[in-house]
Amino acid sequence: MPLKQSQLKKLPSEYFGANIAITTSDVFSHEALVAAIHAIGIDNVMFSIDYPFERTEAAVEFLRTAPLAPADKAKVPHENAERILRLK
């Protein structure tokens, strides 16, 4: 008897956006940041630093100069973490 294949209700890429969050830790590349946002959405990318192995100044400069809209610059450093980690 053949197995019945279940039907996905969404595209596989849509499940990534709903179930995966990533951080910027140890990757100070604007190109990688933009690609991650494009792949999983701005609402699932969080700023982080791997202290003491990364310089805080370099991490902050990376975020400060990131090619993001002002509203997105608020999401990446704190709003997304507050929502995802239920900090509020």
C-alpha positions, 0 to 999 in steps of 0.5 A: 500500500503506497504511503500518502503524502501530506500536503504542506499548508505553506511554502517551505521558506515560509516555515523558516520565517515562522520558526527560525531566528538568527543572531549577528554574533561573530558575523559582521558582514552587511552582505550576510545581514541583508541576505539573512533578512532576505531569507528569513525576514527582518522580524527574525534577526537579532543583534548579538555579540560573543563577548569576550571574543568579539570587540564590542566597539566593532559590533556596535559599529557594524550595527550602526552602519548597517544598510537598514531603514530606521525602523529595522535598526530598532528591530534588530538590536532589541525589538525582535529579542524582546518579542522572541524571548518574551522579555516585555 
